[in-house]
Amino acid sequence: MPTVTDIDRTLAADIDTAFDGLWLIVVLDNDHTTFAQVVTALVEVLGHTRAAADQLADDVHHHGRAVVAACAHDAATRDAAAIAAYGVDVTVEAG
């Protein structure tokens, strides 16, 4: 029977490889973008629900950044540019 430690290691390995081959769209906190701008961008560009966008915007505010999507490089680049058009600081990082 697996122990809690074995399960923890398996989950950690799964998390480490979950984004392999994908590109992460990361929204960064700044002092010029409003909460509403971030939420609107996430809803309109990525199709997040208002509740999900609110939670991600809160994560950005409290943690300085949040991964808002993981996808193929072309889609990540396109979507990051669209999010940036809302005045949101955003990067694309390898997963």
C-alpha positions in Angstrom: 0.0 0.0 0.0 1.5 3.4 -0.9 2.3 5.8 1.8 1.4 9.5 2.0 5.0 10.3 1.1 4.8 8.1 -2.0 1.6 9.7 -3.1 3.1 13.2 -2.5 6.1 12.3 -4.7 3.8 11.0 -7.4 1.7 14.2 -7.3 4.8 16.4 -7.4 6.1 14.5 -10.4 2.7 14.9 -12.2 2.7 18.6 -11.5 6.2 19.0 -12.7 5.4 17.4 -16.0 1.8 18.7 -16.4 3.0 21.7 -18.5 5.7 20.0 -20.5 5.6 21.2 -24.1 3.1 23.9 -23.3 3.7 27.6 -23.0 2.4 29.5 -20.0 0.7 32.9 -20.2 1.7 34.7 -17.0 0.0 37.9 -15.9 2.2 40.2 -13.7 1.2 42.7 -11.1 2.0 46.3 -11.6 0.9 49.7 -10.3 -1.0 50.9 -13.4 -3.4 48.1 -14.3 -6.7 48.0 -12.5 -8.3 44.8 -11.2 -11.2 45.4 -13.6 -8.8 45.6 -16.6 -7.2 42.2 -15.7 -10.6 40.6 -15.2 -12.0 42.0 -18.5 -8.9 40.8 -20.4 -9.1 37.3 -19.0 -12.8 37.0 -19.7 -12.7 38.5 -23.2 -9.4 37.0 -24.5 -9.2 33.7 -22.8 -12.9 33.0 -22.2 -12.5 32.6 -18.4 -15.7 32.9 -16.3 -16.0 36.0 -14.3 -15.4 34.0 -11.1 -12.2 32.4 -12.4 -11.0 35.7 -13.7 -11.6 37.4 -10.3 -9.7 34.6 -8.6 -6.7 34.9 -11.0 -6.7 38.7 -10.7 -6.7 38.3 -6.9 -3.7 35.9 -7.2 -1.8 38.4 -9.3 -2.5 41.1 -6.7 -1.4 39.0 -3.8 1.4 36.9 -5.3 2.7 39.3 -8.0 1.9 36.9 -10.8 -0.5 34.2 -12.0 -0.4 31.6 -14.7 -3.7 32.3 -16.6 -3.4 29.7 -19.4 -1.2 27.0 -20.8 -1.2 26.3 -24.5 0.8 25.9 -27.7 3.4 28.6 -28.4 1.6 30.3 -31.2 -1.6 30.6 -29.2 0.2 31.8 -26.1 2.0 34.5 -28.1 -1.3 35.6 -29.8 -3.3 35.6 -26.5 -0.6 37.4 -24.6 -0.5 40.1 -27.1 -4.3 40.5 -26.9 -4.1 40.6 -23.1 -1.4 43.2 -23.3 -3.7 45.4 -25.4 -5.8 45.8 -22.3 -2.8 47.4 -20.6 -2.0 44.2 -18.6 1.6 43.2 -18.1 2.0 39.7 -19.4 4.7 37.2 -20.4 5.0 33.9 -22.2 7.2 31.3 -20.5 8.1 27.7 -21.3 6.1 25.3 -19.2 
